[in-house]
Amino acid sequence: MARAPLTGKLFDADGAPMSPTFSRGKSGQNYRYYVSASLQQGGTDAERNGMRRISAVALERVLSDAVTNWIGNRETPLDQVHSVRVSESGLTVEITGAAKDLAVRLAAHERTLDANRLTTTVHIAITWLLRGGAKWVTNRDPRAPSPDPHLISALRFAHSMVERDQRRPLVTTAPVSPYDRKLLRLAFLAPDLQRDILAGRQPRSLNLERLRKMEVPLAWSEQRKVLGWPPIG
């Protein structure tokens, strides 16, 4: 396996490339990492703004195991990886080609985001742990609640806009701000989906930024499908 097989394929949440680096411990042992360009260039706040420094061994192991399960390539699974985006919710992995029967191969913490004949994109929910100053990865328990404060705040703000309009004596109009208009749609999500958001049980791949870019249908059954909730029953 190449010394740094994800070179040129790995990016942080802002789209900045993450390059391989090495450090030597007190015992003389070498440790490998992938580090964001923003951190290498001396950004003092980079570590607080997202995943910027990750153990190469741990990351490559998680990806190798996942891709091997998806496509059955046990020799060089990372060669099939086209790109990887790292975020606080996990990994967004784009692999080359269409993985046959991928849906039945996904683990509980994995979800398909896009698929065509050229590439397949899968989100892997990850728990990031700090050990000795280094970022490590473990598979996230899909049953563990994970409240998203940004998503919850947006949902409450959307309801505040509805309540504010209901108190007006005259016919109201939609919010002037395009941003507020997009947030307002949250107030009309199916009640069970709203309860899941407040309880932290929303799909791992769903966040406020992604939701704002989506066309959310009015039909509750369609909302569940489009936003990534599992079907009822």
Backbone bond lengths (Angstrom), bond angles and torsions (degrees), N, CA, C in turn:
res aa  C-N    CA-C-N  psi(-1)  N-CA   C-N-CA  omega(-1)  CA-C   N-CA-C  phi
1 M - - - 1.460 - - 1.529 109.42 -
2 A 1.310 116.89 142.52 1.460 121.23 179.90 1.514 109.93 -60.19
3 R 1.321 116.01 153.37 1.455 120.45 -177.45 1.524 111.38 -62.87
4 A 1.317 117.72 -35.96 1.468 122.07 177.40 1.527 107.75 -139.22
5 P 1.329 117.80 77.61 1.466 121.82 -171.59 1.527 114.89 -67.01
6 L 1.337 117.73 -14.05 1.466 119.55 -179.58 1.528 112.34 -96.01
7 T 1.322 117.23 6.67 1.466 120.78 178.98 1.531 110.28 -57.80
8 G 1.329 116.40 127.37 1.459 121.62 -179.77 1.514 114.27 82.80
9 K 1.338 116.74 -3.70 1.463 120.63 -177.88 1.527 113.00 -114.38
10 L 1.335 116.96 -12.94 1.467 121.14 -170.00 1.523 110.65 -107.29
11 F 1.366 115.40 134.91 1.456 121.46 -177.29 1.525 109.57 -138.08
12 D 1.340 115.97 150.13 1.458 119.06 177.01 1.518 110.24 -84.53
13 A 1.326 116.99 -175.97 1.466 121.22 -174.26 1.522 112.47 -63.88
14 D 1.336 117.77 -23.52 1.464 121.83 179.43 1.519 112.63 -91.51
15 G 1.327 116.94 -0.37 1.456 120.54 179.90 1.522 114.04 90.60
16 A 1.339 117.31 2.72 1.464 120.50 178.40 1.525 109.81 -76.84
17 P 1.328 118.34 140.19 1.469 120.52 -179.71 1.517 112.02 -66.77
18 M 1.321 115.14 147.95 1.460 121.84 176.00 1.525 107.59 -113.16
19 S 1.328 116.14 123.22 1.453 121.71 -173.85 1.524 111.23 -108.84
20 P 1.335 117.60 153.97 1.472 120.61 179.19 1.526 111.40 -72.29
21 T 1.318 115.95 139.97 1.455 122.60 174.03 1.521 108.24 -138.01
22 F 1.331 115.70 165.98 1.456 121.27 -178.42 1.519 109.48 -133.21
23 S 1.309 116.28 150.08 1.465 121.19 172.16 1.520 108.17 -142.10
24 R 1.338 115.78 155.70 1.454 120.89 -178.56 1.525 109.37 -113.09
25 G 1.320 116.99 126.12 1.450 121.86 178.90 1.512 112.40 -76.96
26 K 1.325 116.14 175.14 1.458 121.50 -178.59 1.525 111.97 -61.73
27 S 1.328 116.25 -28.98 1.460 120.04 -179.88 1.521 112.52 -82.36
28 G 1.324 115.50 -2.72 1.454 119.86 -178.69 1.509 114.14 92.48
29 Q 1.326 117.14 -1.79 1.456 121.10 -179.41 1.521 110.65 -76.91
30 N 1.331 116.60 139.84 1.451 121.80 177.82 1.530 110.66 -86.45
31 Y 1.328 116.14 140.49 1.456 122.78 177.27 1.524 108.40 -123.11
32 R 1.321 115.09 135.27 1.466 120.27 -179.12 1.529 110.50 -104.64
33 Y 1.334 115.73 142.37 1.461 122.39 177.89 1.518 109.31 -139.16
34 Y 1.327 114.95 159.49 1.459 121.76 164.37 1.523 105.63 -110.10
35 V 1.329 116.65 127.87 1.460 121.67 -173.55 1.522 109.53 -126.36
36 S 1.332 115.71 135.58 1.458 121.73 179.24 1.523 111.29 -64.36
37 A 1.332 115.57 146.23 1.467 120.59 178.92 1.518 110.89 -59.49
38 S 1.338 117.32 -34.50 1.470 120.27 -178.74 1.521 110.97 -65.05
39 L 1.335 116.96 -34.52 1.458 120.68 178.69 1.529 110.99 -75.79
40 Q 1.326 117.10 -38.56 1.454 120.74 178.63 1.522 111.65 -65.15
41 Q 1.336 115.69 -27.46 1.456 120.07 -179.42 1.525 112.38 -87.74
42 G 1.339 116.72 9.27 1.454 120.29 172.97 1.507 115.57 91.49
43 G 1.328 118.49 17.78 1.464 120.73 178.16 1.520 111.17 -64.80
44 T 1.316 118.48 115.74 1.464 121.40 -174.30 1.515 112.87 -72.20
45 D 1.342 117.88 -25.82 1.460 120.44 -176.61 1.522 112.14 -101.89
46 A 1.310 117.22 5.32 1.459 119.44 -172.41 1.519 112.76 -60.27
47 E 1.335 117.95 -41.03 1.455 120.03 -177.57 1.515 112.46 -63.82
48 R 1.333 117.96 -29.49 1.461 119.71 -177.56 1.513 111.95 -82.62
49 N 1.324 118.08 -18.32 1.455 121.29 -173.88 1.525 113.62 -92.26
50 G 1.321 117.63 -0.44 1.452 118.93 179.50 1.513 110.99 159.22
51 M 1.342 115.69 -171.63 1.451 121.10 -179.15 1.517 108.48 -83.24
52 R 1.335 116.98 106.32 1.460 121.37 -174.26 1.521 113.68 -116.52
53 R 1.320 118.31 -12.11 1.460 122.06 -178.95 1.530 108.35 -144.52
54 I 1.326 115.82 116.99 1.459 120.31 -171.37 1.529 110.23 -133.12
55 S 1.309 116.02 140.56 1.456 120.93 174.83 1.530 109.56 -60.42
56 A 1.317 116.59 122.16 1.464 121.12 -178.45 1.527 111.14 -65.14
57 V 1.334 116.84 -41.95 1.463 120.59 -177.69 1.522 110.61 -62.22
58 A 1.340 117.11 -47.32 1.457 120.81 -178.13 1.524 111.08 -65.00
59 L 1.337 116.86 -44.21 1.463 121.00 -178.66 1.521 110.92 -64.24
60 E 1.315 117.32 -46.88 1.467 120.99 -179.13 1.526 111.21 -63.99
61 R 1.315 117.44 -34.66 1.468 120.28 178.73 1.527 110.92 -66.07
62 V 1.347 116.60 -45.69 1.464 120.28 178.79 1.521 110.91 -60.39
63 L 1.329 116.94 -45.34 1.462 120.86 -178.74 1.531 111.66 -67.57
64 S 1.335 116.41 -42.41 1.468 119.65 179.70 1.528 111.45 -60.79
65 D 1.325 115.89 -44.31 1.462 119.79 179.73 1.526 110.90 -63.71
66 A 1.347 116.13 -42.24 1.464 119.96 -177.91 1.524 111.50 -66.50
67 V 1.328 117.37 -49.74 1.471 120.81 -176.99 1.526 110.57 -66.29
68 T 1.313 117.55 -37.66 1.468 120.41 176.60 1.526 110.38 -59.11
69 N 1.318 116.56 -41.86 1.461 120.73 179.00 1.523 111.35 -66.99
70 W 1.346 117.08 -35.62 1.464 120.94 -177.59 1.519 112.06 -72.16
71 I 1.345 116.95 -45.05 1.466 119.69 -170.07 1.518 114.00 -118.85
72 G 1.336 117.98 -7.86 1.451 120.74 177.08 1.518 114.81 79.52
73 N 1.349 118.99 8.60 1.466 122.08 178.73 1.521 109.61 -86.16
74 R 1.331 116.97 101.62 1.459 120.70 -176.34 1.525 112.46 -92.33
75 E 1.324 117.87 -12.12 1.458 120.75 -177.01 1.530 111.84 -83.00
76 T 1.319 115.82 -55.70 1.476 120.41 -177.28 1.532 110.00 -135.37
77 P 1.308 118.52 63.52 1.475 119.97 -176.00 1.528 113.28 -61.77
78 L 1.325 118.45 -34.50 1.463 120.16 -177.39 1.525 112.52 -70.00
79 D 1.351 117.64 -15.68 1.462 119.83 174.78 1.517 110.92 -66.90
80 Q 1.338 116.85 -23.26 1.461 121.05 -179.53 1.531 111.94 -81.32
81 V 1.332 116.82 -11.69 1.468 120.60 -178.27 1.518 109.81 -78.74
82 H 1.324 115.62 123.95 1.468 121.11 177.83 1.518 111.14 -89.04
83 S 1.335 116.94 -43.03 1.462 120.99 177.70 1.519 109.49 -159.56
84 V 1.336 115.49 156.55 1.462 122.52 177.66 1.521 108.24 -137.26
85 R 1.331 116.69 127.47 1.466 121.98 175.42 1.526 108.43 -109.00
86 V 1.326 116.23 125.19 1.458 122.56 -178.06 1.521 109.79 -97.62
87 S 1.314 117.70 130.48 1.461 121.86 175.36 1.518 108.40 -141.77
88 E 1.316 116.65 174.16 1.457 120.31 -178.58 1.524 112.03 -68.60
89 S 1.338 117.54 -17.65 1.471 119.95 178.86 1.520 112.28 -90.80
90 G 1.347 117.05 -10.69 1.455 118.88 179.18 1.510 113.16 143.46
91 L 1.324 116.50 -147.19 1.460 123.27 -176.04 1.524 110.20 -119.94
92 T 1.322 116.80 133.67 1.456 121.92 171.32 1.519 106.89 -106.06
93 V 1.322 116.01 110.87 1.464 122.17 -169.63 1.520 109.81 -111.37
94 E 1.321 116.24 126.07 1.460 121.86 175.44 1.528 107.96 -108.54
95 I 1.325 116.88 119.27 1.454 120.51 179.35 1.522 109.54 -109.73
96 T 1.320 115.78 155.43 1.457 121.63 -178.33 1.522 109.88 -77.91
97 G 1.327 115.07 132.40 1.449 120.40 176.60 1.509 113.44 87.26
98 A 1.307 115.60 169.26 1.465 121.91 178.80 1.513 108.82 -95.18
99 A 1.319 116.50 118.48 1.460 121.03 -179.43 1.530 109.28 -76.36
100 K 1.325 116.85 121.19 1.462 121.32 -178.21 1.522 110.48 -69.61
101 D 1.331 115.35 134.37 1.470 121.65 178.79 1.524 112.17 55.49
102 L 1.331 116.57 34.94 1.464 120.20 -176.03 1.522 111.64 -61.03
103 A 1.324 117.24 -38.96 1.464 120.63 -174.72 1.526 111.98 -55.78
104 V 1.326 117.38 -37.47 1.464 119.99 -177.84 1.520 111.97 -84.32
105 R 1.331 116.89 -7.56 1.460 120.98 -179.44 1.525 112.32 -96.81
106 L 1.325 117.72 -12.34 1.457 120.51 -175.86 1.515 111.61 -72.18
107 A 1.330 115.78 141.66 1.460 121.28 173.66 1.524 109.18 -78.32
108 A 1.329 116.47 171.23 1.464 120.67 -176.25 1.523 112.11 -63.41
109 H 1.345 117.86 -26.69 1.460 121.11 -177.74 1.525 111.79 -96.01
110 E 1.348 117.75 14.86 1.462 122.44 -179.18 1.521 109.94 -121.05
111 R 1.340 115.48 147.37 1.468 119.45 -178.32 1.532 109.64 -149.70
112 T 1.340 116.51 134.87 1.457 121.36 177.52 1.527 109.91 -73.76
113 L 1.341 116.27 130.11 1.464 121.41 176.98 1.522 111.69 -101.39
114 D 1.335 116.91 -33.32 1.459 120.38 -178.04 1.524 108.54 -160.49
115 A 1.313 116.45 148.94 1.465 120.37 178.43 1.519 109.93 -153.57
116 N 1.326 116.55 134.63 1.454 122.96 173.14 1.523 107.37 -147.35
117 R 1.313 117.26 -174.37 1.467 118.84 -174.63 1.524 112.63 -71.98
118 L 1.337 117.86 -16.04 1.461 121.32 -177.74 1.526 113.32 -97.20
119 T 1.330 116.89 -41.33 1.461 120.58 -176.59 1.528 110.98 -142.60
120 T 1.318 115.47 159.80 1.458 122.99 174.34 1.520 107.39 -131.75
121 T 1.339 117.13 133.52 1.460 121.37 -178.23 1.523 109.51 -116.34
122 V 1.327 115.27 127.30 1.465 121.66 -177.18 1.526 109.16 -128.25
123 H 1.329 116.34 138.74 1.462 120.83 174.18 1.516 108.74 -99.93
124 I 1.340 115.95 129.41 1.458 122.58 176.78 1.520 108.17 -109.22
125 A 1.317 117.29 115.42 1.464 120.17 177.37 1.526 108.74 -72.57
126 I 1.335 115.89 130.79 1.463 121.89 -173.24 1.530 110.03 -131.33
127 T 1.310 115.92 143.48 1.463 121.18 167.30 1.522 107.75 -100.18
128 W 1.326 116.69 126.50 1.461 121.27 -179.68 1.526 108.08 -100.30
129 L 1.328 116.60 129.65 1.450 121.88 -178.48 1.524 110.31 -120.38
130 L 1.329 116.45 143.14 1.463 122.01 176.67 1.519 109.47 -95.44
131 R 1.307 116.72 123.30 1.466 121.24 176.76 1.527 108.16 -136.36
132 G 1.319 116.11 111.08 1.447 119.72 177.96 1.506 113.43 62.09
133 G 1.334 117.41 30.74 1.454 120.73 178.17 1.510 113.89 86.59
134 A 1.330 118.33 -2.81 1.454 121.38 -178.54 1.518 110.63 -107.73
135 K 1.332 116.56 151.22 1.446 121.62 177.26 1.534 109.48 -90.20
136 W 1.331 117.12 127.43 1.447 122.77 176.16 1.517 108.35 -121.29
137 V 1.328 116.03 168.90 1.457 118.69 -176.86 1.520 110.97 -130.69
138 T 1.316 116.00 145.18 1.459 122.12 172.22 1.510 107.29 -139.87
139 N 1.317 117.66 154.52 1.459 120.42 176.73 1.511 109.65 -66.44
140 R 1.308 116.35 134.30 1.463 121.50 179.68 1.520 110.18 -78.18
141 D 1.327 116.20 138.00 1.467 120.66 173.64 1.527 107.30 -70.37
142 P 1.342 118.53 114.43 1.457 120.31 -175.98 1.522 113.05 -64.36
143 R 1.327 117.39 -17.00 1.467 119.79 -178.80 1.522 112.10 -87.18
144 A 1.336 117.22 -14.30 1.461 120.30 -177.71 1.526 109.99 -76.25
145 P 1.334 119.08 126.71 1.466 121.09 178.38 1.528 111.20 -60.51
146 S 1.334 115.50 144.40 1.461 120.63 179.39 1.532 108.95 -139.65
147 P 1.342 117.59 77.67 1.463 120.62 -178.12 1.533 111.52 -59.48
148 D 1.318 115.70 134.74 1.463 122.14 177.30 1.526 107.29 -103.10
149 P 1.338 118.62 106.80 1.473 120.27 -174.95 1.516 113.18 -61.16
150 H 1.338 117.89 -33.38 1.468 120.74 179.78 1.526 110.69 -69.06
151 L 1.322 116.07 -41.91 1.463 120.78 179.82 1.522 110.83 -68.14
152 I 1.320 116.78 -41.42 1.466 121.18 178.86 1.521 110.76 -64.92
153 S 1.320 117.33 -43.56 1.467 121.50 178.91 1.521 110.92 -61.88
154 A 1.337 117.05 -41.15 1.462 120.85 179.07 1.525 111.09 -65.34
155 L 1.334 117.39 -39.49 1.461 121.34 178.81 1.527 110.43 -62.72
156 R 1.312 117.28 -44.56 1.463 120.81 179.48 1.521 111.31 -66.41
157 F 1.328 116.38 -36.75 1.465 119.50 177.97 1.527 110.56 -66.05
158 A 1.334 116.68 -38.65 1.460 120.33 178.43 1.519 110.69 -61.32
159 H 1.330 117.93 -42.24 1.464 120.82 178.48 1.529 110.94 -68.10
160 S 1.322 117.24 -32.67 1.468 119.11 178.19 1.523 110.43 -66.02
161 M 1.346 117.63 -34.21 1.464 120.25 177.13 1.523 110.83 -67.23
162 V 1.340 116.67 -40.07 1.466 119.98 178.60 1.523 110.60 -64.92
163 E 1.320 117.06 -45.42 1.461 121.46 -179.65 1.521 111.39 -64.30
164 R 1.320 116.77 -37.06 1.460 120.86 179.29 1.525 110.39 -64.61
165 D 1.350 116.15 -42.12 1.459 119.81 179.97 1.517 111.80 -68.38
166 Q 1.327 117.93 -33.17 1.461 120.59 -178.64 1.526 111.92 -67.99
167 R 1.318 116.57 -22.90 1.470 119.61 179.95 1.527 112.48 -84.58
168 R 1.340 116.88 -8.58 1.459 119.27 -179.39 1.523 110.36 -79.49
169 P 1.337 117.85 140.30 1.470 120.47 -177.68 1.516 113.68 -76.50
170 L 1.341 118.12 -19.73 1.456 120.91 -175.99 1.525 110.38 -106.91
171 V 1.330 114.40 169.34 1.457 120.00 177.26 1.526 108.99 -62.66
172 T 1.309 116.97 133.52 1.460 120.48 -175.76 1.514 111.59 -100.96
173 T 1.291 115.47 165.86 1.458 122.44 176.74 1.519 109.17 -120.42
174 A 1.323 115.86 170.37 1.462 120.80 178.62 1.517 109.99 -67.09
175 P 1.332 118.25 155.24 1.464 120.65 177.75 1.526 111.05 -55.01
176 V 1.320 115.95 145.72 1.455 120.96 -178.79 1.523 110.92 -69.87
177 S 1.317 117.27 -42.10 1.457 121.98 -176.98 1.526 111.35 -69.11
178 P 1.349 118.56 127.48 1.471 120.47 175.83 1.521 111.93 -58.21
179 Y 1.321 116.88 -35.53 1.459 120.84 178.60 1.526 110.55 -63.56
180 D 1.352 117.07 -45.30 1.454 120.69 179.16 1.518 111.81 -65.32
181 R 1.334 116.41 -34.94 1.463 119.23 179.12 1.522 111.07 -63.84
182 K 1.327 116.56 -37.36 1.462 119.95 178.04 1.528 110.86 -69.38
183 L 1.331 116.32 -39.01 1.455 119.47 179.18 1.525 111.29 -67.62
184 L 1.322 116.70 -32.39 1.467 120.79 -177.73 1.524 111.64 -58.48
185 R 1.331 116.99 -29.17 1.471 120.69 -178.67 1.522 111.89 -61.45
186 L 1.326 116.85 -24.45 1.461 119.89 -179.16 1.526 111.81 -62.98
187 A 1.337 116.55 -32.04 1.460 120.22 -178.05 1.527 111.79 -67.99
188 F 1.335 117.01 -14.57 1.462 120.80 -177.06 1.523 112.45 -110.17
189 L 1.333 115.31 15.84 1.458 118.50 171.29 1.528 109.56 -69.89
190 A 1.311 116.43 157.09 1.466 121.01 176.84 1.522 109.67 -55.51
191 P 1.331 118.40 140.44 1.472 120.80 -177.57 1.520 114.22 -53.59
192 D 1.345 117.13 -39.51 1.465 117.96 -179.06 1.523 112.15 -68.93
193 L 1.346 117.04 -30.78 1.465 119.86 176.72 1.530 110.37 -69.65
194 Q 1.329 116.28 -38.59 1.466 119.75 176.90 1.521 111.19 -64.38
195 R 1.321 116.47 -40.31 1.473 119.71 177.93 1.525 110.90 -63.75
196 D 1.329 116.16 -37.99 1.465 119.54 177.99 1.523 111.34 -64.32
197 I 1.327 117.27 -40.73 1.474 120.89 178.71 1.520 110.08 -62.03
198 L 1.312 117.32 -46.01 1.472 120.94 -179.24 1.527 111.57 -64.96
199 A 1.337 116.56 -31.17 1.464 120.64 -179.18 1.522 112.64 -90.07
200 G 1.347 117.48 -3.14 1.456 120.15 -179.47 1.513 113.44 78.59
201 R 1.331 117.31 23.85 1.465 120.85 -178.74 1.524 112.30 -105.97
202 Q 1.322 117.96 15.84 1.458 120.93 177.89 1.532 110.15 -68.88
203 P 1.362 118.28 159.92 1.472 120.12 176.69 1.524 110.77 -54.55
204 R 1.325 116.52 142.04 1.465 120.83 -175.52 1.524 112.18 -61.84
205 S 1.332 116.74 -29.33 1.468 119.77 -177.44 1.521 113.04 -81.70
206 L 1.342 117.38 -7.10 1.460 120.66 -176.13 1.523 110.46 -90.82
207 N 1.327 115.83 124.63 1.459 121.21 173.14 1.517 108.28 -139.31
208 L 1.326 116.66 175.64 1.456 120.59 -174.17 1.523 111.33 -64.44
209 E 1.319 117.28 -42.01 1.463 120.39 -177.86 1.530 110.80 -62.00
210 R 1.330 116.27 -44.31 1.467 119.52 179.66 1.518 110.49 -67.20
211 L 1.323 117.53 -40.55 1.456 120.53 -178.11 1.528 111.58 -64.51
212 R 1.350 116.35 -37.97 1.464 120.26 -179.63 1.523 112.25 -63.89
213 K 1.324 116.89 -26.77 1.461 120.95 -177.27 1.525 112.31 -89.37
214 M 1.322 117.04 -6.52 1.455 120.56 -175.84 1.525 111.66 -96.11
215 E 1.309 114.41 155.94 1.459 121.06 170.91 1.525 107.22 -91.88
216 V 1.324 116.29 108.79 1.463 120.45 -176.51 1.528 109.37 -91.68
217 P 1.332 119.19 117.60 1.468 121.46 -179.48 1.525 111.04 -69.12
218 L 1.323 116.15 158.74 1.461 121.09 178.76 1.524 111.57 -79.17
219 A 1.329 116.90 -31.53 1.465 120.47 -178.78 1.524 109.91 -67.33
220 W 1.315 116.54 127.38 1.456 120.43 -176.34 1.528 111.87 -62.51
221 S 1.326 117.46 -38.57 1.468 119.95 -179.82 1.526 111.30 -64.52
222 E 1.338 116.05 -36.41 1.460 120.43 178.69 1.524 111.25 -72.92
223 Q 1.334 117.07 -33.84 1.460 120.51 177.22 1.527 110.75 -59.10
224 R 1.305 116.03 -44.80 1.464 120.92 -179.45 1.530 110.46 -58.55
225 K 1.311 116.59 -42.59 1.463 121.34 -178.17 1.523 111.28 -70.79
226 V 1.334 117.02 -47.48 1.470 121.15 -175.29 1.512 111.71 -67.41
227 L 1.346 117.36 -38.74 1.460 121.07 -174.80 1.519 113.21 -85.90
228 G 1.318 118.08 -6.22 1.457 119.86 172.22 1.510 116.37 99.47
229 W 1.352 117.27 9.16 1.474 118.57 175.88 1.531 109.52 -72.79
230 P 1.302 119.06 145.93 1.464 120.63 176.45 1.518 110.54 -66.64
231 P 1.338 117.85 149.92 1.469 120.45 179.31 1.515 111.51 -64.74
232 I 1.317 115.85 151.71 1.461 121.28 178.12 1.513 110.05 -78.29
233 G 1.331 115.50 138.81 1.454 119.13 177.25 1.500 112.95 105.16
